Amino acid sequence: MLKTAFVSKTTNRRIGFTLAEILVVISIIAILICILLPVFKKARYRARAVCCAAIERGLGLGLSAYAVEEDEWIPGRNTTGLGIWQAGTSIFYTGDLLAPSRCYLPVQTYDWISPIINKTTSLPDNRAKRFRFLLDEYRCPMVNFKAIAYPDRPSSHVPSLDDPIFEEEIECNGAYNGISYLMPAHFQYWGYDEPEEYIGVYRKPGSSSITKRFYVKRSPKTSAYGDGWEISIKRYKSKLGQVGTPAEKIAVADGTRYMRSEEFLDFDHHYNPSNFGSFTSSGAWWMGSTAYGHKSPSYGKNIPLSYRHNKGLSALFFDGHVQHLSLVQSHKIDYWYPKGATVAVPGVGYQDYDFYRRGYVVR
């Protein structure tokens, strides 16, 4: 009987992808990346914008709580700032270099952040470390630039003094984060017809007593609107009830103040700076604003850093709401000055009706 043998043949065929198939897959991945990358970028931007707005809302709550406790006073140059001014003057009479280094004092006269958080937050005694804490903890996520400390020339009534303790801290720990938020300085100044008064205000930690007020014996007149400023006002004190409609007045906005010609940022660390310090600035209506203007002294170098949210800025108003403002919207004069202030110098603002005439009254 004939037997038939069945032979199983196996092939050694290699399974893989052809070059054409690989190119097709790569093309599909590239297309997906092109489609999804803008989505991811937009989502990341929105997350940062939400985080920035949350920080500003927190600052707004602190500012409102401070005003409620302190008879509507706004922290800054003519209120809490006089506390550190008095502590600083003791340097020249007692040689106590640690005088401004008290955890309950602001880091400089224009510092409005420390007074509204030191009731609930433990701040370092060392002034340089307090400064770093403010710039780190209250940093907008869009701020990815660094700044060096630069001691601005102090006001004429205070002898010149570098801060060796601050300088030592800088040398040991390097550059600081750039400034994130600025208060319009015009809400901290007083009208030039207001009587001289000294109300340096702060409350020591753990104290339940009423606010301690300092009547400084050797001091300049309470800082008022100056001659030659773009805006003038006769009667105004730095109180919440005198700024105007709170929902229409900016309390805090994105912004960074200084940029040198060498193309790196600096911040003024002097305890009594002569020119707004590190935490305040003139408003975006004025073309000469260091943070928001395109004329001297910054010539617009700070504009991309201040208008960092889709070429706009995030602004906290005195009523507590946060609003995104485009470059054009931010030029509205009424946002940045107390009600009743008038345009003193023509041709310095962005809006046409202010450009050609003086005398416009801020609403």
DRENDO-1510 file (C-alpha; in Angstrom, 1 decimal, always signed):
<recs>
REC; n; res; u; v; w
REC; 1; MET; +0.0; +0.0; +0.0 .
REC; 2; LEU; +1.3; +3.3; -1.0 .
REC; 3; LYS; +1.8; +5.8; +1.8 .
REC; 4; THR; +1.7; +9.5; +1.2 .
REC; 5; ALA; +3.9; +11.8; +3.3 .
REC; 6; PHE; +2.6; +15.3; +4.1 .
REC; 7; VAL; +5.4; +17.7; +4.5 .
REC; 8; SER; +4.7; +20.9; +6.4 .
REC; 9; LYS; +6.6; +23.7; +5.0 .
REC; 10; THR; +7.2; +26.7; +7.3 .
REC; 11; THR; +8.3; +30.0; +6.0 .
REC; 12; ASN; +10.9; +32.2; +7.6 .
REC; 13; ARG; +9.1; +35.4; +6.6 .
REC; 14; ARG; +9.9; +38.5; +8.8 .
REC; 15; ILE; +7.0; +40.5; +10.0 .
REC; 16; GLY; +7.6; +44.3; +10.0 .
REC; 17; PHE; +6.7; +47.7; +8.6 .
REC; 18; THR; +7.7; +49.1; +5.2 .
REC; 19; LEU; +9.2; +52.5; +4.9 .
REC; 20; ALA; +5.9; +53.8; +3.4 .
REC; 21; GLU; +4.0; +52.6; +6.4 .
REC; 22; ILE; +6.4; +54.2; +8.9 .
REC; 23; LEU; +6.2; +57.5; +7.0 .
REC; 24; VAL; +2.4; +57.4; +7.1 .
REC; 25; VAL; +2.4; +56.8; +10.9 .
REC; 26; ILE; +4.9; +59.7; +11.4 .
REC; 27; SER; +2.7; +61.9; +9.3 .
REC; 28; ILE; -0.4; +61.0; +11.4 .
REC; 29; ILE; +1.5; +61.7; +14.6 .
REC; 30; ALA; +2.8; +65.1; +13.3 .
REC; 31; ILE; -0.8; +66.1; +12.3 .
REC; 32; LEU; -2.1; +65.1; +15.7 .
REC; 33; ILE; +0.6; +67.2; +17.4 .
REC; 34; CYS; -0.2; +70.2; +15.2 .
REC; 35; ILE; -3.8; +69.8; +16.2 .
REC; 36; LEU; -3.4; +69.2; +19.9 .
REC; 37; LEU; -0.4; +71.5; +20.7 .
REC; 38; PRO; -2.4; +74.7; +20.5 .
REC; 39; VAL; -5.1; +73.1; +22.6 .
REC; 40; PHE; -2.5; +72.2; +25.3 .
REC; 41; LYS; -0.9; +75.6; +25.1 .
REC; 42; LYS; -4.2; +77.3; +25.5 .
REC; 43; ALA; -5.2; +75.1; +28.4 .
REC; 44; ARG; -1.8; +75.8; +30.1 .
REC; 45; TYR; -2.3; +79.5; +29.6 .
REC; 46; ARG; -5.8; +79.4; +31.0 .
REC; 47; ALA; -4.6; +77.5; +34.0 .
REC; 48; ARG; -1.9; +80.1; +34.7 .
REC; 49; ALA; -4.5; +82.9; +34.2 .
REC; 50; VAL; -6.8; +81.3; +36.7 .
REC; 51; CYS; -4.0; +80.9; +39.2 .
REC; 52; CYS; -3.0; +84.6; +38.7 .
REC; 53; ALA; -6.6; +85.7; +39.2 .
REC; 54; ALA; -6.9; +83.6; +42.4 .
REC; 55; ILE; -3.8; +85.2; +43.8 .
REC; 56; GLU; -5.2; +88.7; +43.1 .
REC; 57; ARG; -8.5; +87.7; +44.6 .
REC; 58; GLY; -6.7; +86.6; +47.7 .
REC; 59; LEU; -4.9; +89.9; +47.9 .
REC; 60; GLY; -8.2; +91.7; +47.4 .
REC; 61; LEU; -9.7; +89.8; +50.4 .
REC; 62; GLY; -6.7; +90.8; +52.5 .
REC; 63; LEU; -7.0; +94.4; +51.4 .
REC; 64; SER; -10.7; +94.5; +52.3 .
REC; 65; ALA; -10.1; +92.9; +55.7 .
REC; 66; TYR; -7.3; +95.4; +56.4 .
REC; 67; ALA; -9.5; +98.4; +55.5 .
REC; 68; VAL; -12.4; +97.1; +57.7 .
REC; 69; GLU; -10.1; +96.7; +60.7 .
REC; 70; GLU; -8.2; +99.9; +60.1 .
REC; 71; ASP; -11.0; +102.5; +59.6 .
REC; 72; GLU; -10.8; +102.2; +55.8 .
REC; 73; TRP; -7.1; +103.2; +55.5 .
REC; 74; ILE; -5.2; +101.8; +52.6 .
REC; 75; PRO; -1.8; +100.3; +53.5 .
REC; 76; GLY; +1.2; +102.1; +52.0 .
REC; 77; ARG; +3.4; +105.2; +52.1 .
REC; 78; ASN; +1.3; +107.4; +54.4 .
REC; 79; THR; +0.0; +104.7; +56.7 .
REC; 80; THR; +1.9; +101.5; +57.3 .
REC; 81; GLY; +4.9; +103.0; +55.5 .
REC; 82; LEU; +5.5; +105.4; +58.3 .
REC; 83; GLY; +6.1; +102.5; +60.7 .
REC; 84; ILE; +9.2; +101.3; +58.8 .
REC; 85; TRP; +10.2; +104.9; +58.2 .
REC; 86; GLN; +10.4; +105.5; +61.9 .
REC; 87; ALA; +12.2; +102.2; +62.5 .
REC; 88; GLY; +14.7; +103.1; +59.7 .
REC; 89; THR; +15.5; +106.5; +61.1 .
REC; 90; SER; +16.8; +104.9; +64.3 .
REC; 91; ILE; +19.7; +103.6; +62.2 .
REC; 92; PHE; +21.1; +107.1; +62.0 .
REC; 93; TYR; +20.6; +107.9; +65.7 .
REC; 94; THR; +21.4; +104.5; +67.4 .
REC; 95; GLY; +23.4; +102.6; +64.8 .
REC; 96; ASP; +20.9; +99.7; +65.0 .
REC; 97; LEU; +21.1; +98.2; +61.6 .
REC; 98; LEU; +18.4; +95.7; +62.5 .
REC; 99; ALA; +15.8; +98.4; +63.2 .
REC; 100; PRO; +13.8; +97.8; +60.0 .
REC; 101; SER; +14.1; +94.0; +60.4 .
REC; 102; ARG; +10.9; +93.3; +62.4 .
REC; 103; CYS; +8.5; +90.7; +61.1 .
REC; 104; TYR; +5.5; +93.0; +61.6 .
REC; 105; LEU; +7.0; +95.8; +59.5 .
REC; 106; PRO; +6.6; +96.2; +55.7 .
REC; 107; VAL; +9.8; +95.7; +53.7 .
REC; 108; GLN; +9.6; +99.3; +52.5 .
REC; 109; THR; +7.4; +102.3; +52.8 .
REC; 110; TYR; +5.3; +101.6; +49.7 .
REC; 111; ASP; +4.9; +97.9; +50.5 .
REC; 112; TRP; +1.2; +97.2; +50.8 .
REC; 113; ILE; +1.4; +93.4; +50.7 .
REC; 114; SER; +3.0; +92.7; +54.1 .
REC; 115; PRO; +0.5; +94.7; +56.2 .
REC; 116; ILE; -2.5; +92.7; +54.7 .
REC; 117; ILE; -0.9; +89.3; +55.3 .
REC; 118; ASN; +1.1; +89.6; +58.5 .
REC; 119; LYS; -2.0; +89.2; +60.6 .
REC; 120; THR; -2.4; +85.6; +59.4 .
REC; 121; THR; +1.1; +84.7; +58.0 .
REC; 122; SER; +4.3; +84.4; +59.9 .
REC; 123; LEU; +6.9; +86.5; +58.1 .
REC; 124; PRO; +10.7; +86.4; +58.6 .
REC; 125; ASP; +12.4; +89.0; +60.8 .
REC; 126; ASN; +15.1; +89.5; +58.2 .
REC; 127; ARG; +14.0; +92.1; +55.8 .
REC; 128; ALA; +15.7; +90.6; +52.8 .
REC; 129; LYS; +14.1; +87.2; +53.5 .
REC; 130; ARG; +10.7; +89.0; +53.9 .
REC; 131; PHE; +11.3; +90.6; +50.5 .
REC; 132; ARG; +12.1; +87.2; +49.0 .
REC; 133; PHE; +9.0; +85.6; +50.6 .
REC; 134; LEU; +6.7; +88.2; +49.1 .
REC; 135; LEU; +8.2; +87.8; +45.6 .
REC; 136; ASP; +8.1; +84.0; +45.8 .
REC; 137; GLU; +4.7; +83.4; +47.4 .
REC; 138; TYR; +2.9; +86.1; +45.5 .
REC; 139; ARG; +4.3; +85.3; +42.1 .
REC; 140; CYS; +2.2; +85.3; +39.0 .
REC; 141; PRO; +2.7; +81.9; +37.2 .
REC; 142; MET; +3.5; +84.0; +34.0 .
REC; 143; VAL; +6.5; +85.6; +35.8 .
REC; 144; ASN; +9.5; +83.6; +34.8 .
REC; 145; PHE; +12.1; +86.4; +34.9 .
REC; 146; LYS; +14.6; +87.2; +37.6 .
REC; 147; ALA; +15.6; +90.5; +39.1 .
REC; 148; ILE; +18.6; +91.9; +41.0 .
REC; 149; ALA; +18.4; +94.2; +44.0 .
REC; 150; TYR; +19.3; +97.8; +43.3 .
REC; 151; PRO; +19.3; +100.3; +46.1 .
REC; 152; ASP; +17.6; +103.4; +44.7 .
REC; 153; ARG; +18.6; +106.8; +45.9 .
REC; 154; PRO; +16.6; +107.5; +49.1 .
REC; 155; SER; +14.5; +110.6; +49.5 .
REC; 156; SER; +16.3; +113.8; +50.3 .
REC; 157; HIS; +15.1; +113.9; +53.9 .
REC; 158; VAL; +16.9; +110.6; +54.7 .
REC; 159; PRO; +20.7; +110.2; +54.6 .
REC; 160; SER; +22.0; +107.8; +52.0 .
REC; 161; LEU; +22.6; +104.3; +53.3 .
REC; 162; ASP; +23.2; +100.9; +51.7 .
REC; 163; ASP; +21.7; +98.0; +53.6 .
REC; 164; PRO; +24.6; +95.6; +54.3 .
REC; 165; ILE; +22.3; +93.0; +55.7 .
REC; 166; PHE; +20.2; +93.0; +52.6 .
REC; 167; GLU; +23.4; +92.9; +50.4 .
REC; 168; GLU; +24.7; +89.9; +52.4 .
REC; 169; GLU; +21.5; +88.0; +51.8 .
REC; 170; ILE; +21.7; +88.8; +48.1 .
REC; 171; GLU; +25.2; +87.5; +47.8 .
REC; 172; CYS; +24.4; +84.3; +49.6 .
REC; 173; ASN; +21.1; +83.5; +47.8 .
REC; 174; GLY; +21.4; +85.1; +44.3 .
REC; 175; ALA; +18.7; +86.8; +42.2 .
REC; 176; TYR; +15.1; +87.2; +43.2 .
REC; 177; ASN; +11.9; +86.6; +41.2 .
REC; 178; GLY; +10.7; +89.6; +39.4 .
REC; 179; ILE; +7.9; +91.8; +40.7 .
REC; 180; SER; +4.4; +90.4; +39.9 .
REC; 181; TYR; +1.8; +92.9; +41.1 .
REC; 182; LEU; +1.7; +96.7; +41.5 .
REC; 183; MET; -0.7; +99.1; +43.3 .
REC; 184; PRO; -1.3; +102.4; +41.6 .
REC; 185; ALA; +0.8; +104.7; +43.8 .
REC; 186; HIS; -1.7; +107.6; +43.4 .
REC; 187; PHE; -4.1; +105.8; +45.8 .
REC; 188; GLN; -1.3; +105.9; +48.5 .
REC; 189; TYR; -0.5; +109.6; +48.2 .
REC; 190; TRP; -2.7; +112.4; +49.6 .
REC; 191; GLY; -4.1; +115.5; +48.1 .
REC; 192; TYR; -1.8; +118.5; +48.3 .
REC; 193; ASP; -4.3; +120.5; +50.4 .
REC; 194; GLU; -4.6; +117.8; +53.0 .
REC; 195; PRO; -3.2; +118.9; +56.4 .
REC; 196; GLU; +0.0; +117.3; +57.6 .
REC; 197; GLU; -0.7; +114.2; +59.6 .
REC; 198; TYR; +1.3; +111.1; +60.7 .
REC; 199; ILE; -0.5; +107.8; +61.1 .
REC; 200; GLY; +2.1; +105.1; +60.7 .
REC; 201; VAL; -0.1; +102.1; +61.3 .
REC; 202; TYR; +0.7; +98.5; +62.1 .
REC; 203; ARG; -0.4; +95.9; +64.6 .
REC; 204; LYS; +2.1; +93.7; +66.3 .
REC; 205; PRO; +1.5; +89.9; +66.0 .
REC; 206; GLY; -0.7; +88.5; +68.6 .
REC; 207; SER; -1.9; +91.9; +69.8 .
REC; 208; SER; -5.6; +92.4; +70.4 .
REC; 209; SER; -5.2; +96.1; +71.2 .
REC; 210; ILE; -6.3; +98.9; +68.9 .
REC; 211; THR; -4.0; +99.9; +66.1 .
REC; 212; LYS; -0.9; +101.7; +67.3 .
REC; 213; ARG; -0.4; +105.1; +65.7 .
REC; 214; PHE; +3.0; +106.7; +65.4 .
REC; 215; TYR; +3.3; +110.5; +65.5 .
REC; 216; VAL; +6.8; +111.0; +63.9 .
REC; 217; LYS; +8.7; +113.9; +65.3 .
REC; 218; ARG; +11.3; +114.2; +62.6 .
REC; 219; SER; +9.6; +113.5; +59.3 .
REC; 220; PRO; +8.6; +115.1; +56.0 .
REC; 221; LYS; +5.1; +116.3; +55.4 .
REC; 222; THR; +2.8; +113.4; +54.6 .
REC; 223; SER; +3.6; +112.5; +51.0 .
REC; 224; ALA; +1.2; +114.3; +48.7 .
REC; 225; TYR; +0.8; +114.8; +45.0 .
REC; 226; GLY; +3.8; +116.6; +43.6 .
REC; 227; ASP; +4.1; +119.7; +41.4 .
REC; 228; GLY; +4.5; +118.8; +37.8 .
REC; 229; TRP; +2.7; +115.4; +38.1 .
REC; 230; GLU; +0.4; +114.4; +35.3 .
REC; 231; ILE; -2.5; +114.4; +37.7 .
REC; 232; SER; -3.3; +116.8; +40.6 .
REC; 233; ILE; -5.9; +116.6; +43.4 .
REC; 234; LYS; -6.5; +118.9; +46.3 .
REC; 235; ARG; -8.5; +116.8; +48.8 .
REC; 236; TYR; -7.8; +113.1; +49.1 .
REC; 237; LYS; -6.6; +110.7; +51.8 .
REC; 238; SER; -5.6; +107.1; +51.3 .
REC; 239; LYS; -8.9; +105.7; +52.5 .
REC; 240; LEU; -11.0; +103.2; +50.7 .
REC; 241; GLY; -14.1; +105.4; +51.0 .
REC; 242; GLN; -12.3; +108.2; +49.1 .
REC; 243; VAL; -11.0; +106.4; +46.0 .
REC; 244; GLY; -14.3; +106.7; +44.1 .
REC; 245; THR; -16.5; +103.8; +43.0 .
REC; 246; PRO; -14.6; +100.7; +44.1 .
REC; 247; ALA; -15.8; +98.6; +41.2 .
REC; 248; GLU; -14.2; +101.2; +38.8 .
REC; 249; LYS; -10.9; +101.7; +40.5 .
REC; 250; ILE; -7.9; +99.4; +40.2 .
REC; 251; ALA; -6.3; +98.4; +43.5 .
REC; 252; VAL; -3.7; +96.0; +42.1 .
REC; 253; ALA; -2.6; +95.0; +38.6 .
REC; 254; ASP; -0.1; +92.9; +36.8 .
REC; 255; GLY; +3.1; +94.8; +36.3 .
REC; 256; THR; +6.9; +94.9; +36.9 .
REC; 257; ARG; +8.6; +98.3; +37.4 .
REC; 258; TYR; +12.3; +98.4; +36.5 .
REC; 259; MET; +14.4; +97.5; +33.5 .
REC; 260; ARG; +17.9; +98.9; +33.0 .
REC; 261; SER; +19.4; +99.8; +29.7 .
REC; 262; GLU; +21.6; +96.7; +30.0 .
REC; 263; GLU; +18.5; +94.6; +29.5 .
REC; 264; PHE; +18.1; +93.0; +32.9 .
REC; 265; LEU; +15.6; +93.7; +35.6 .
REC; 266; ASP; +16.2; +95.1; +39.0 .
REC; 267; PHE; +14.0; +96.1; +41.9 .
REC; 268; ASP; +14.4; +98.8; +44.5 .
REC; 269; HIS; +15.1; +97.3; +47.9 .
REC; 270; HIS; +15.7; +100.6; +49.9 .
REC; 271; TYR; +13.4; +100.7; +52.9 .
REC; 272; ASN; +12.4; +104.3; +52.0 .
REC; 273; PRO; +12.7; +104.6; +48.2 .
REC; 274; SER; +12.3; +108.0; +46.5 .
REC; 275; ASN; +10.4; +106.8; +43.4 .
REC; 276; PHE; +7.5; +104.5; +44.2 .
REC; 277; GLY; +9.6; +101.6; +45.3 .
REC; 278; SER; +9.1; +98.0; +44.1 .
REC; 279; PHE; +5.4; +97.5; +44.8 .
REC; 280; THR; +3.7; +100.5; +43.3 .
REC; 281; SER; +3.7; +102.4; +40.0 .
REC; 282; SER; +1.9; +105.1; +38.1 .
REC; 283; GLY; -1.1; +104.0; +36.1 .
REC; 284; ALA; -1.3; +102.7; +32.6 .
REC; 285; TRP; -2.9; +105.9; +31.3 .
REC; 286; TRP; +0.3; +107.9; +31.7 .
REC; 287; MET; +2.7; +107.4; +28.7 .
REC; 288; GLY; +5.7; +107.8; +31.0 .
REC; 289; SER; +4.8; +105.0; +33.3 .
REC; 290; THR; +7.8; +102.7; +34.0 .
REC; 291; ALA; +5.6; +99.6; +34.0 .
REC; 292; TYR; +3.0; +100.4; +31.4 .
REC; 293; GLY; +4.3; +103.4; +29.2 .
REC; 294; HIS; +6.3; +103.6; +26.0 .
REC; 295; LYS; +8.1; +106.9; +26.8 .
REC; 296; SER; +11.0; +107.7; +29.1 .
REC; 297; PRO; +12.3; +106.2; +31.4 .
REC; 298; SER; +11.5; +102.6; +30.3 .
REC; 299; TYR; +10.7; +103.3; +26.7 .
REC; 300; GLY; +8.2; +100.4; +26.7 .
REC; 301; LYS; +10.7; +97.7; +27.8 .
REC; 302; ASN; +8.4; +96.6; +30.6 .
REC; 303; ILE; +5.2; +96.5; +28.5 .
REC; 304; PRO; +5.6; +92.8; +27.4 .
REC; 305; LEU; +6.4; +91.8; +31.0 .
REC; 306; SER; +3.4; +93.7; +32.5 .
REC; 307; TYR; +0.9; +92.8; +29.7 .
REC; 308; ARG; +1.7; +89.2; +30.1 .
REC; 309; HIS; -1.8; +87.7; +29.7 .
REC; 310; ASN; -2.4; +87.4; +26.0 .
REC; 311; LYS; -1.0; +90.9; +25.6 .
REC; 312; GLY; -3.3; +92.2; +28.4 .
REC; 313; LEU; -3.2; +92.4; +32.1 .
REC; 314; SER; -5.2; +91.1; +35.0 .
REC; 315; ALA; -6.5; +93.8; +37.4 .
REC; 316; LEU; -8.0; +93.6; +40.9 .
REC; 317; PHE; -10.5; +96.3; +41.6 .
REC; 318; PHE; -11.2; +97.7; +45.0 .
REC; 319; ASP; -14.6; +95.9; +45.2 .
REC; 320; GLY; -12.7; +92.6; +45.0 .
REC; 321; HIS; -13.5; +91.5; +41.4 .
REC; 322; VAL; -10.7; +90.6; +39.0 .
REC; 323; GLN; -10.9; +91.6; +35.3 .
REC; 324; HIS; -8.8; +91.0; +32.2 .
REC; 325; LEU; -7.9; +94.3; +30.4 .
REC; 326; SER; -6.5; +94.6; +27.0 .
REC; 327; LEU; -3.8; +97.1; +26.3 .
REC; 328; VAL; -6.3; +99.7; +25.0 .
REC; 329; GLN; -8.8; +99.0; +27.8 .
REC; 330; SER; -6.1; +99.6; +30.4 .
REC; 331; HIS; -5.5; +103.1; +29.1 .
REC; 332; LYS; -8.7; +104.3; +30.7 .
REC; 333; ILE; -7.7; +107.2; +32.9 .
REC; 334; ASP; -10.5; +106.7; +35.6 .
REC; 335; TYR; -9.1; +103.3; +36.6 .
REC; 336; TRP; -5.8; +104.6; +38.0 .
REC; 337; TYR; -6.6; +107.8; +40.0 .
REC; 338; PRO; -8.9; +108.8; +42.8 .
REC; 339; LYS; -12.2; +110.4; +41.9 .
REC; 340; GLY; -11.9; +114.2; +41.6 .
REC; 341; ALA; -8.3; +114.2; +40.4 .
REC; 342; THR; -7.7; +116.4; +37.3 .
REC; 343; VAL; -5.3; +116.2; +34.4 .
REC; 344; ALA; -2.5; +118.8; +35.2 .
REC; 345; VAL; -0.3; +118.4; +32.2 .
REC; 346; PRO; -1.6; +118.0; +28.6 .
REC; 347; GLY; -0.2; +115.5; +26.2 .
REC; 348; VAL; +0.9; +112.8; +28.6 .
REC; 349; GLY; -1.9; +110.4; +28.4 .
REC; 350; TYR; -3.0; +107.7; +25.9 .
REC; 351; GLN; -6.6; +108.9; +25.4 .
REC; 352; ASP; -7.2; +111.6; +22.8 .
REC; 353; TYR; -9.5; +113.8; +24.9 .
REC; 354; ASP; -6.8; +114.0; +27.5 .
REC; 355; PHE; -4.0; +114.4; +25.0 .
REC; 356; TYR; -5.2; +117.8; +23.7 .
REC; 357; ARG; -6.4; +119.5; +26.9 .
REC; 358; ARG; -5.8; +119.7; +30.6 .
REC; 359; GLY; -8.5; +119.8; +33.2 .
REC; 360; TYR; -10.3; +116.5; +32.7 .
REC; 361; VAL; -11.8; +115.5; +36.0 .
REC; 362; VAL; -11.4; +111.8; +36.9 .
REC; 363; ARG; -14.8; +110.2; +37.6 .
</recs>
